[in-house]
């Protein structure tokens, strides 16, 4: 009877170690449940301008012709993403951006999202335009050459940040601020049409 508990504990630890080793170096415990259900998404095809909530409309160099796209991001054709299974989750509660390939969590980054006065939108979106650098202008800010900007809804974007390093705290006017080197990695892996799932 005395040997029963040590055997149970040993079996539990052995099983736990196998699961950890098979999962890789990143926790994936809820990855399958987190995949956004896109089957019941209601499409909103109302045109919106790229200047809402605000960035300049001067000519800029974009890496895709979607730079002039003005409709809801969900209307982007499926073939734009090609064979990519890359998608992004933004957890506003924990100020984290997670990157996935299919069901596999491949990386996580501390970010700064919108403040209480300028909340980041929630929902499921798609990246509709990417810019290696762009000027963003709005109430209370004028930022030149914002690096690695990936727009997923109107003027809301995931982008690199050079004006603060207070990641983990809400700091923005609604965008998702990242360390520039980390934003570059996301930018290089996320084609136009990449799903962006934003939630609390």
LINDA-V193983 format. One record per pair of residues at least 12 apart in sequence whose C-alpha atoms are under 8 Angstrom apart, sorted by sequence separation. I is the first residue (numbers start at 1). J is the second residue. D is the distance in Angstrom with one decimal. If there is no record, write none. Layout:
BEGIN
I_J_D + I_J_D
END
This chain:
BEGIN
87_99_6.0 + 88_100_6.3 + 96_108_6.8 + 97_109_5.2 + 133_145_4.6 + 134_146_5.2 + 147_159_6.1 + 148_160_5.7 + 167_179_7.8 + 86_99_7.1 + 87_100_5.4 + 96_109_5.6 + 97_110_6.4 + 133_146_5.1 + 134_147_6.8 + 146_159_7.0 + 147_160_5.0 + 86_100_5.5 + 87_101_6.5 + 96_110_4.7 + 97_111_6.5 + 132_146_8.0 + 133_147_4.4 + 146_160_6.5 + 147_161_7.1 + 165_179_7.3 + 85_100_7.8 + 86_101_4.4 + 87_102_7.5 + 95_110_6.0 + 96_111_5.4 + 132_147_5.5 + 133_148_5.9 + 134_149_7.2 + 146_161_6.9 + 85_101_5.2 + 86_102_6.5 + 95_111_5.3 + 131_147_7.5 + 132_148_4.5 + 133_149_6.6 + 146_162_7.9 + 159_175_7.6 + 161_177_5.7 + 85_102_5.3 + 95_112_6.0 + 131_148_5.9 + 132_149_6.3 + 158_175_6.0 + 159_176_6.4 + 160_177_6.0 + 161_178_5.7 + 162_179_7.6 + 95_113_6.8 + 130_148_7.2 + 131_149_5.2 + 156_174_6.3 + 157_175_5.0 + 158_176_4.6 + 159_177_5.6 + 160_178_4.8 + 161_179_5.7 + 162_180_7.0 + 50_69_8.0 + 130_149_5.7 + 131_150_6.6 + 156_175_5.0 + 157_176_6.2 + 158_177_6.2 + 159_178_5.9 + 160_179_5.5 + 161_180_5.5 + 50_70_6.3 + 130_150_4.6 + 156_176_7.8 + 158_178_7.3 + 160_180_4.0 + 49_70_5.5 + 92_113_6.9 + 129_150_5.9 + 130_151_6.3 + 159_180_7.4 + 160_181_7.4 + 48_70_5.4 + 49_71_7.9 + 128_150_7.6 + 129_151_5.3 + 160_182_7.5 + 47_70_5.9 + 48_71_5.7 + 127_150_6.2 + 128_151_5.9 + 129_152_7.3 + 160_183_5.0 + 47_71_4.6 + 48_72_7.3 + 127_151_5.4 + 128_152_5.7 + 159_183_5.8 + 160_184_7.3 + 46_71_6.4 + 47_72_6.8 + 127_152_4.1 + 128_153_7.7 + 158_183_7.5 + 45_71_6.0 + 46_72_6.8 + 126_152_5.3 + 127_153_7.5 + 45_72_5.5 + 125_152_5.9 + 126_153_7.6 + 44_72_6.1 + 125_153_6.7 + 43_72_7.8 + 44_74_7.9 + 45_75_7.3 + 43_74_6.8 + 43_75_7.7 + 148_180_7.6 + 147_180_6.9 + 121_156_7.9 + 148_183_6.1 + 120_156_7.7 + 147_183_8.0 + 148_184_5.8 + 147_184_8.0 + 150_187_7.0 + 149_187_7.6 + 148_187_6.0 + 152_196_7.1 + 76_126_7.8 + 74_125_6.2 + 73_125_6.2 + 74_126_5.9 + 76_128_7.2 + 73_126_5.2 + 120_173_7.7 + 121_174_7.2 + 73_127_6.6 + 112_166_7.3 + 118_172_7.2 + 119_173_7.0 + 120_174_4.2 + 73_128_5.5 + 112_167_5.0 + 115_170_5.0 + 118_173_4.9 + 119_174_5.2 + 120_175_6.3 + 111_167_5.0 + 112_168_5.5 + 113_169_7.4 + 114_170_5.3 + 115_171_5.7 + 117_173_7.9 + 118_174_5.4 + 120_176_7.7 + 110_167_5.9 + 111_168_5.4 + 112_169_5.3 + 113_170_4.8 + 114_171_5.8 + 115_172_6.0 + 130_187_7.8 + 110_168_5.6 + 111_169_7.5 + 112_170_4.8 + 113_171_6.0 + 114_172_4.4 + 115_173_6.6 + 69_128_6.9 + 112_171_5.6 + 113_172_5.5 + 114_173_5.2 + 115_174_7.1 + 69_129_7.3 + 112_172_6.7 + 113_173_7.8 + 114_174_4.0 + 67_128_7.6 + 113_174_6.0 + 114_175_6.2 + 66_128_6.2 + 67_129_5.1 + 113_175_5.9 + 114_176_7.2 + 130_192_7.1 + 66_129_5.3 + 67_130_7.1 + 113_176_4.6 + 129_192_6.3 + 66_130_8.0 + 67_131_7.9 + 112_176_5.8 + 113_177_6.2 + 127_191_7.6 + 128_192_5.5 + 64_129_7.0 + 111_176_6.5 + 112_177_5.0 + 127_192_5.2 + 128_193_6.0 + 64_130_7.0 + 111_177_5.6 + 112_178_6.8 + 126_192_7.5 + 127_193_5.0 + 62_129_8.0 + 63_130_6.5 + 111_178_5.1 + 126_193_5.0 + 127_194_5.4 + 35_103_7.5 + 62_130_6.5 + 63_131_6.4 + 110_178_7.2 + 111_179_7.6 + 126_194_5.2 + 127_195_6.6 + 62_131_5.0 + 63_132_7.6 + 109_178_7.8 + 126_195_4.5 + 127_196_7.0 + 61_131_7.0 + 62_132_7.0 + 125_195_5.7 + 126_196_5.6 + 32_103_5.6 + 61_132_7.8 + 124_195_6.9 + 125_196_5.1 + 31_103_5.6 + 95_167_7.9 + 96_168_7.4 + 124_196_5.8 + 125_197_6.4 + 31_104_6.8 + 95_168_5.2 + 109_182_7.4 + 124_197_4.5 + 31_105_6.7 + 60_134_7.0 + 94_168_7.4 + 95_169_6.9 + 123_197_6.0 + 124_198_6.3 + 95_170_7.5 + 122_197_7.6 + 123_198_5.3 + 28_104_6.7 + 122_198_4.8 + 123_199_6.5 + 28_105_5.8 + 121_198_7.2 + 122_199_5.3 + 27_105_7.2 + 122_200_7.8 + 26_105_6.5 + 56_135_6.2 + 73_152_6.5 + 26_106_6.8 + 55_135_6.3 + 56_136_6.1 + 73_153_6.4 + 26_107_7.2 + 55_136_4.1 + 56_137_6.2 + 72_153_7.0 + 54_136_6.6 + 55_137_4.5 + 72_154_7.7 + 54_137_5.5 + 55_138_6.6 + 54_138_5.0 + 70_154_7.8 + 53_138_6.8 + 38_124_7.8 + 99_186_7.8 + 36_124_7.1 + 55_155_7.1 + 53_154_7.0 + 54_155_6.0 + 52_154_5.9 + 53_155_5.2 + 51_154_7.6 + 52_155_5.4 + 53_156_7.6 + 86_189_7.2 + 87_190_7.3 + 50_154_5.7 + 51_155_6.4 + 86_190_6.5 + 49_154_6.9 + 50_155_5.9 + 48_154_6.5 + 88_194_7.5 + 90_196_7.3 + 92_198_7.2 + 93_199_7.9 + 84_191_7.7 + 87_194_5.6 + 88_195_6.2 + 89_196_5.9 + 90_197_6.1 + 91_198_6.3 + 92_199_6.0 + 93_200_4.9 + 86_194_6.7 + 87_195_5.0 + 88_196_4.8 + 89_197_4.7 + 90_198_4.7 + 91_199_5.5 + 92_200_4.8 + 86_195_7.8 + 87_196_6.3 + 88_197_6.1 + 89_198_6.0 + 90_199_6.4 + 91_200_5.7 + 81_191_5.9 + 80_191_7.8 + 81_192_6.3 + 80_192_6.5 + 81_193_5.4 + 80_193_6.0 + 81_194_6.5 + 78_193_7.2 + 77_193_7.7 + 76_193_6.3 + 73_193_7.7 + 66_192_7.9 + 64_192_7.9 + 36_197_6.7
END
